[in-house]
Amino acid sequence: MILVVNKLLLCLKKWRIFMLLCSLLHLNSKKIDVDVVAFCFRMIRKWLLSSLIIYAAS
């Protein structure tokens, strides 16, 4: 159980770093870049899937 919580916390940490990177990319490109948004959504989907798999495995 503790192991699963640690893994989820690690995922959340990565998630926060990722969101920070996304916002920085948006600030650098004055307009919202479609590729950046698409990339963000792909990463979000991948992150959610891996979180679900970790949770299901526990």
PDB file as gemmi writes it, atoms N, CA and C in Angstrom:
CRYST1    1.000    1.000    1.000  90.00  90.00  90.00 P 1                      
ATOM      1  N   MET A   1       0.823  -1.200   0.000  1.00  0.00           N  
ATOM      2  CA  MET A   1       0.000   0.000   0.000  1.00  0.00           C  
ATOM      3  C   MET A   1       0.863   1.260   0.000  1.00  0.00           C  
ATOM      4  N   ILE A   2       1.868   1.312   0.869  1.00  0.00           N  
ATOM      5  CA  ILE A   2       2.778   2.467   0.951  1.00  0.00           C  
ATOM      6  C   ILE A   2       3.509   2.663  -0.371  1.00  0.00           C  
ATOM      7  N   LEU A   3       3.894   1.546  -0.986  1.00  0.00           N  
ATOM      8  CA  LEU A   3       4.600   1.595  -2.268  1.00  0.00           C  
ATOM      9  C   LEU A   3       3.747   2.284  -3.334  1.00  0.00           C  
ATOM     10  N   VAL A   4       2.460   1.938  -3.356  1.00  0.00           N  
ATOM     11  CA  VAL A   4       1.531   2.518  -4.334  1.00  0.00           C  
ATOM     12  C   VAL A   4       1.396   4.023  -4.112  1.00  0.00           C  
ATOM     13  N   VAL A   5       1.262   4.423  -2.843  1.00  0.00           N  
ATOM     14  CA  VAL A   5       1.149   5.848  -2.505  1.00  0.00           C  
ATOM     15  C   VAL A   5       2.404   6.597  -2.961  1.00  0.00           C  
ATOM     16  N   ASN A   6       3.574   6.008  -2.712  1.00  0.00           N  
ATOM     17  CA  ASN A   6       4.834   6.624  -3.145  1.00  0.00           C  
ATOM     18  C   ASN A   6       4.885   6.792  -4.657  1.00  0.00           C  
ATOM     19  N   LYS A   7       4.432   5.761  -5.382  1.00  0.00           N  
ATOM     20  CA  LYS A   7       4.423   5.825  -6.843  1.00  0.00           C  
ATOM     21  C   LYS A   7       3.482   6.923  -7.331  1.00  0.00           C  
ATOM     22  N   LEU A   8       2.314   7.029  -6.702  1.00  0.00           N  
ATOM     23  CA  LEU A   8       1.358   8.056  -7.086  1.00  0.00           C  
ATOM     24  C   LEU A   8       1.891   9.454  -6.789  1.00  0.00           C  
ATOM     25  N   LEU A   9       2.574   9.609  -5.667  1.00  0.00           N  
ATOM     26  CA  LEU A   9       3.185  10.896  -5.316  1.00  0.00           C  
ATOM     27  C   LEU A   9       4.269  11.274  -6.321  1.00  0.00           C  
ATOM     28  N   LEU A  10       5.040  10.286  -6.744  1.00  0.00           N  
ATOM     29  CA  LEU A  10       6.074  10.507  -7.753  1.00  0.00           C  
ATOM     30  C   LEU A  10       5.440  10.960  -9.068  1.00  0.00           C  
ATOM     31  N   CYS A  11       4.332  10.315  -9.437  1.00  0.00           N  
ATOM     32  CA  CYS A  11       3.596  10.695 -10.643  1.00  0.00           C  
ATOM     33  C   CYS A  11       3.095  12.133 -10.538  1.00  0.00           C  
ATOM     34  N   LEU A  12       2.590  12.500  -9.364  1.00  0.00           N  
ATOM     35  CA  LEU A  12       2.097  13.862  -9.155  1.00  0.00           C  
ATOM     36  C   LEU A  12       3.224  14.880  -9.279  1.00  0.00           C  
ATOM     37  N   LYS A  13       4.403  14.522  -8.763  1.00  0.00           N  
ATOM     38  CA  LYS A  13       5.562  15.410  -8.862  1.00  0.00           C  
ATOM     39  C   LYS A  13       5.933  15.628 -10.329  1.00  0.00           C  
ATOM     40  N   LYS A  14       5.984  14.526 -11.097  1.00  0.00           N  
ATOM     41  CA  LYS A  14       6.285  14.603 -12.525  1.00  0.00           C  
ATOM     42  C   LYS A  14       5.225  15.443 -13.233  1.00  0.00           C  
ATOM     43  N   TRP A  15       3.981  15.244 -12.819  1.00  0.00           N  
ATOM     44  CA  TRP A  15       2.855  15.961 -13.396  1.00  0.00           C  
ATOM     45  C   TRP A  15       3.003  17.460 -13.198  1.00  0.00           C  
ATOM     46  N   ARG A  16       3.392  17.880 -11.988  1.00  0.00           N  
ATOM     47  CA  ARG A  16       3.569  19.309 -11.686  1.00  0.00           C  
ATOM     48  C   ARG A  16       4.688  19.904 -12.539  1.00  0.00           C  
ATOM     49  N   ILE A  17       5.789  19.176 -12.675  1.00  0.00           N  
ATOM     50  CA  ILE A  17       6.916  19.621 -13.510  1.00  0.00           C  
ATOM     51  C   ILE A  17       6.448  19.756 -14.963  1.00  0.00           C  
ATOM     52  N   PHE A  18       5.691  18.765 -15.411  1.00  0.00           N  
ATOM     53  CA  PHE A  18       5.180  18.756 -16.780  1.00  0.00           C  
ATOM     54  C   PHE A  18       4.269  19.957 -17.053  1.00  0.00           C  
ATOM     55  N   MET A  19       3.361  20.237 -16.106  1.00  0.00           N  
ATOM     56  CA  MET A  19       2.454  21.367 -16.266  1.00  0.00           C  
ATOM     57  C   MET A  19       3.224  22.685 -16.304  1.00  0.00           C  
ATOM     58  N   LEU A  20       4.277  22.767 -15.501  1.00  0.00           N  
ATOM     59  CA  LEU A  20       5.138  23.950 -15.484  1.00  0.00           C  
ATOM     60  C   LEU A  20       5.796  24.142 -16.850  1.00  0.00           C  
ATOM     61  N   LEU A  21       6.307  23.052 -17.418  1.00  0.00           N  
ATOM     62  CA  LEU A  21       6.927  23.114 -18.748  1.00  0.00           C  
ATOM     63  C   LEU A  21       5.928  23.561 -19.805  1.00  0.00           C  
ATOM     64  N   CYS A  22       4.718  23.029 -19.716  1.00  0.00           N  
ATOM     65  CA  CYS A  22       3.668  23.397 -20.670  1.00  0.00           C  
ATOM     66  C   CYS A  22       3.351  24.888 -20.594  1.00  0.00           C  
ATOM     67  N   SER A  23       3.218  25.391 -19.376  1.00  0.00           N  
ATOM     68  CA  SER A  23       2.898  26.810 -19.216  1.00  0.00           C  
ATOM     69  C   SER A  23       4.054  27.685 -19.718  1.00  0.00           C  
ATOM     70  N   LEU A  24       5.286  27.229 -19.512  1.00  0.00           N  
ATOM     71  CA  LEU A  24       6.445  27.976 -20.018  1.00  0.00           C  
ATOM     72  C   LEU A  24       6.444  28.010 -21.543  1.00  0.00           C  
ATOM     73  N   LEU A  25       6.107  26.892 -22.150  1.00  0.00           N  
ATOM     74  CA  LEU A  25       6.028  26.846 -23.610  1.00  0.00           C  
ATOM     75  C   LEU A  25       4.963  27.808 -24.124  1.00  0.00           C  
ATOM     76  N   HIS A  26       3.844  27.857 -23.431  1.00  0.00           N  
ATOM     77  CA  HIS A  26       2.762  28.751 -23.819  1.00  0.00           C  
ATOM     78  C   HIS A  26       3.167  30.216 -23.670  1.00  0.00           C  
ATOM     79  N   LEU A  27       3.916  30.511 -22.622  1.00  0.00           N  
ATOM     80  CA  LEU A  27       4.363  31.898 -22.412  1.00  0.00           C  
ATOM     81  C   LEU A  27       5.360  32.319 -23.487  1.00  0.00           C  
ATOM     82  N   ASN A  28       6.217  31.388 -23.886  1.00  0.00           N  
ATOM     83  CA  ASN A  28       7.227  31.704 -24.900  1.00  0.00           C  
ATOM     84  C   ASN A  28       6.621  31.923 -26.276  1.00  0.00           C  
ATOM     85  N   SER A  29       5.653  31.112 -26.627  1.00  0.00           N  
ATOM     86  CA  SER A  29       4.970  31.320 -27.901  1.00  0.00           C  
ATOM     87  C   SER A  29       3.738  32.182 -27.618  1.00  0.00           C  
ATOM     88  N   LYS A  30       3.727  33.364 -28.182  1.00  0.00           N  
ATOM     89  CA  LYS A  30       2.687  34.340 -27.859  1.00  0.00           C  
ATOM     90  C   LYS A  30       1.293  33.798 -28.155  1.00  0.00           C  
ATOM     91  N   LYS A  31       1.174  33.000 -29.185  1.00  0.00           N  
ATOM     92  CA  LYS A  31      -0.117  32.366 -29.472  1.00  0.00           C  
ATOM     93  C   LYS A  31      -0.079  30.920 -28.992  1.00  0.00           C  
ATOM     94  N   ILE A  32      -1.244  30.352 -28.747  1.00  0.00           N  
ATOM     95  CA  ILE A  32      -1.297  28.956 -28.311  1.00  0.00           C  
ATOM     96  C   ILE A  32      -0.966  28.067 -29.505  1.00  0.00           C  
ATOM     97  N   ASP A  33       0.113  27.331 -29.370  1.00  0.00           N  
ATOM     98  CA  ASP A  33       0.567  26.453 -30.439  1.00  0.00           C  
ATOM     99  C   ASP A  33      -0.228  25.147 -30.404  1.00  0.00           C  
ATOM    100  N   VAL A  34      -0.801  24.787 -31.514  1.00  0.00           N  
ATOM    101  CA  VAL A  34      -1.631  23.580 -31.596  1.00  0.00           C  
ATOM    102  C   VAL A  34      -0.818  22.334 -31.255  1.00  0.00           C  
ATOM    103  N   ASP A  35       0.417  22.297 -31.724  1.00  0.00           N  
ATOM    104  CA  ASP A  35       1.291  21.145 -31.454  1.00  0.00           C  
ATOM    105  C   ASP A  35       1.558  20.992 -29.970  1.00  0.00           C  
ATOM    106  N   VAL A  36       1.762  22.118 -29.285  1.00  0.00           N  
ATOM    107  CA  VAL A  36       2.025  22.088 -27.847  1.00  0.00           C  
ATOM    108  C   VAL A  36       0.808  21.545 -27.110  1.00  0.00           C  
ATOM    109  N   VAL A  37      -0.377  22.038 -27.485  1.00  0.00           N  
ATOM    110  CA  VAL A  37      -1.620  21.586 -26.851  1.00  0.00           C  
ATOM    111  C   VAL A  37      -1.824  20.094 -27.087  1.00  0.00           C  
ATOM    112  N   ALA A  38      -1.613  19.652 -28.318  1.00  0.00           N  
ATOM    113  CA  ALA A  38      -1.767  18.234 -28.659  1.00  0.00           C  
ATOM    114  C   ALA A  38      -0.789  17.385 -27.857  1.00  0.00           C  
ATOM    115  N   PHE A  39       0.445  17.862 -27.746  1.00  0.00           N  
ATOM    116  CA  PHE A  39       1.466  17.163 -26.967  1.00  0.00           C  
ATOM    117  C   PHE A  39       1.048  17.057 -25.509  1.00  0.00           C  
ATOM    118  N   CYS A  40       0.542  18.177 -24.962  1.00  0.00           N  
ATOM    119  CA  CYS A  40       0.091  18.188 -23.573  1.00  0.00           C  
ATOM    120  C   CYS A  40      -1.013  17.159 -23.337  1.00  0.00           C  
ATOM    121  N   PHE A  41      -1.983  17.128 -24.243  1.00  0.00           N  
ATOM    122  CA  PHE A  41      -3.089  16.184 -24.076  1.00  0.00           C  
ATOM    123  C   PHE A  41      -2.625  14.735 -24.178  1.00  0.00           C  
ATOM    124  N   ARG A  42      -1.675  14.472 -25.080  1.00  0.00           N  
ATOM    125  CA  ARG A  42      -1.123  13.115 -25.188  1.00  0.00           C  
ATOM    126  C   ARG A  42      -0.442  12.709 -23.894  1.00  0.00           C  
ATOM    127  N   MET A  43       0.337  13.637 -23.320  1.00  0.00           N  
ATOM    128  CA  MET A  43       1.044  13.354 -22.076  1.00  0.00           C  
ATOM    129  C   MET A  43       0.067  13.149 -20.917  1.00  0.00           C  
ATOM    130  N   ILE A  44      -0.985  13.963 -20.881  1.00  0.00           N  
ATOM    131  CA  ILE A  44      -2.015  13.827 -19.851  1.00  0.00           C  
ATOM    132  C   ILE A  44      -2.647  12.439 -19.937  1.00  0.00           C  
ATOM    133  N   ARG A  45      -2.993  12.032 -21.153  1.00  0.00           N  
ATOM    134  CA  ARG A  45      -3.630  10.721 -21.356  1.00  0.00           C  
ATOM    135  C   ARG A  45      -2.701   9.596 -20.918  1.00  0.00           C  
ATOM    136  N   LYS A  46      -1.436   9.709 -21.308  1.00  0.00           N  
ATOM    137  CA  LYS A  46      -0.446   8.688 -20.944  1.00  0.00           C  
ATOM    138  C   LYS A  46      -0.282   8.617 -19.423  1.00  0.00           C  
ATOM    139  N   TRP A  47      -0.229   9.800 -18.786  1.00  0.00           N  
ATOM    140  CA  TRP A  47      -0.063   9.874 -17.339  1.00  0.00           C  
ATOM    141  C   TRP A  47      -1.255   9.247 -16.622  1.00  0.00           C  
ATOM    142  N   LEU A  48      -2.464   9.560 -17.092  1.00  0.00           N  
ATOM    143  CA  LEU A  48      -3.667   9.005 -16.472  1.00  0.00           C  
ATOM    144  C   LEU A  48      -3.709   7.492 -16.611  1.00  0.00           C  
ATOM    145  N   LEU A  49      -3.360   7.001 -17.793  1.00  0.00           N  
ATOM    146  CA  LEU A  49      -3.343   5.558 -18.016  1.00  0.00           C  
ATOM    147  C   LEU A  49      -2.340   4.860 -17.113  1.00  0.00           C  
ATOM    148  N   SER A  50      -1.133   5.429 -17.003  1.00  0.00           N  
ATOM    149  CA  SER A  50      -0.119   4.791 -16.154  1.00  0.00           C  
ATOM    150  C   SER A  50      -0.530   4.838 -14.686  1.00  0.00           C  
ATOM    151  N   SER A  51      -1.183   5.913 -14.269  1.00  0.00           N  
ATOM    152  CA  SER A  51      -1.666   6.011 -12.892  1.00  0.00           C  
ATOM    153  C   SER A  51      -2.721   4.944 -12.614  1.00  0.00           C  
ATOM    154  N   LEU A  52      -3.611   4.752 -13.567  1.00  0.00           N  
ATOM    155  CA  LEU A  52      -4.655   3.733 -13.416  1.00  0.00           C  
ATOM    156  C   LEU A  52      -4.061   2.334 -13.346  1.00  0.00           C  
ATOM    157  N   ILE A  53      -3.051   2.082 -14.180  1.00  0.00           N  
ATOM    158  CA  ILE A  53      -2.396   0.774 -14.190  1.00  0.00           C  
ATOM    159  C   ILE A  53      -1.706   0.521 -12.853  1.00  0.00           C  
ATOM    160  N   ILE A  54      -0.999   1.541 -12.345  1.00  0.00           N  
ATOM    161  CA  ILE A  54      -0.326   1.406 -11.041  1.00  0.00           C  
ATOM    162  C   ILE A  54      -1.356   1.134  -9.951  1.00  0.00           C  
ATOM    163  N   TYR A  55      -2.462   1.868 -10.010  1.00  0.00           N  
ATOM    164  CA  TYR A  55      -3.510   1.722  -8.993  1.00  0.00           C  
ATOM    165  C   TYR A  55      -4.157   0.340  -9.071  1.00  0.00           C  
ATOM    166  N   ALA A  56      -4.405  -0.128 -10.300  1.00  0.00           N  
ATOM    167  CA  ALA A  56      -5.040  -1.441 -10.492  1.00  0.00           C  
ATOM    168  C   ALA A  56      -4.113  -2.580 -10.049  1.00  0.00           C  
ATOM    169  N   ALA A  57      -2.816  -2.368 -10.215  1.00  0.00           N  
ATOM    170  CA  ALA A  57      -1.839  -3.412  -9.863  1.00  0.00           C  
ATOM    171  C   ALA A  57      -1.704  -3.608  -8.357  1.00  0.00           C  
ATOM    172  N   SER A  58      -2.113  -2.609  -7.604  1.00  0.00           N  
ATOM    173  CA  SER A  58      -1.959  -2.689  -6.138  1.00  0.00           C  
ATOM    174  C   SER A  58      -2.955  -3.672  -5.535  1.00  0.00           C  
TER     175      SER A  58                                                      
END                                                                             
